[in-house]
């Protein structure tokens, strides 16, 4: 009888332990996702490696005894980044990647990038409106028909900077995806991002 009970209890205990570890790993991946997005908000890119999260103060390693770098089975997470996305993964209870029990998480900064780009466009449009308001009384010329410098010809961005209406910062030349803003020209005066 004891052998029968043991033959049922031992596998059941292992299954319950794996479930608890899966839950702990998912929770930790959620914390890492938050840390990665905070890093992106501060720096405009994901870190090259997970240890950069600790040196930057985004994680402290207290979520489990092995710190944030290992899952609940004490195996290292994998981390990869590409553009606006980062992937975190645990091999799960079988310790093999590419199987059904893996725990994967895709982190995307697209929402953050959209918000940053919209904020930049709002600032640009205020500068364009202010230029247009000053243009006629101050006898200022129409803005160039392009946003960025083309050859030796400064663009509308340069003119707005020269008039003190826009900061001379690279972020006002390109959106959060790195694409150059597209200028509609005078008299409509609008700038758009090809990614919105």
ABEGO torsion letter per residue (X at the ends): XAAAAAAAAAAAAAAAAAAAAAAAAAAAAAAAAAAAAAAAAAAGBBBABAAAAAAAGABAGAABAAEAABBAAGBBBBBBBBEABBBBBBAEAAGBBGBAABBBBBBBAAAAAAAAAAAAAAAAAAAAAAAAAAAAAAGBBBBBABABBBEABBBAAAAAAAAGABBBBAAAABBAAGBBBBBAEOAAGBBBBAAX
